[in-house]
Amino acid sequence: MSLLENFFKFREDSNEVKPFLNHLEELRWTLVKMALALLSCMIGSFFFRHQLVHIVQRPLYSVDPTLVARLQTLGVADSMTISFQLAFYAGLVLAFPLLLFFLAQFVVPALTRKEKKYVFPAILIGFGLFLTGVCFSYFWILPQTLKFFFQDAKSLEWTPTWTVREYFSFVTQMTLALGLAFELPIAVIALVYLGFVSYDLLSRTRPYAYVLVLILAAIIAPTPDVITFISMGTPMCLLYEGCIWMAWIIDRRRKRQLRGPV
């Protein structure tokens, strides 16, 4: 409760102090709008489920063109349940800018007039980072990971026969995980603005953070391939380094405002 109270205190306009329950009501409506946006995009995506299936299966052709025909469905209703899952993930990607917009709307009262001008550019940057992570995973990390597991199974003299449910879950979760991982700068800058972290803290904990980032990269792409690991861990570390310098800029500007005009 104290964490919520601190956050609500942060988002209050200096000219207006709202009761705690009013903040909760605004938070409830923000969550409702986000859920409706996601549901609408999910329903729209469902009508293109055949195209979505072909898109998700495309990385298999770079591994073995015959793998697509060998995908097995073990459940009677798998065609529908997997279609709903794909529609949900596709809806999440499409609704992502709206989700960021509604979240920004909730936080906006705490920002100054000058800071509010950066809300829409921040949303565009956040969506761009998300799409960059998704595309980077889909076109580079995912084919390399699938190829590794396929060849590893062949080396054990097994016949790789993957089920549709397992394959689609693996592909969608891995792709979205990297897309969300690329949102690290937005999350860190938000925490800096909220006062939960500072440049000094980020700078002191830099070595530990890099270890955690590399562990996260290893979890998202679980292959011992050094090239894949480096190609995934390097941009994530660079993004975190960018977060540190952004925090330095924010802290410097905040201290300058506290000192006032000289």
Helices and strands as residue ranges (DSSP letters): H 2-11, H 20-46, H 49-57, G 58-62, H 67-70, H 78-107, G 108-110, H 113-116, H 119-136, I 137-141, H 142-155, H 164-181, H 184-194, H 199-204, H 206-220, H 226-259
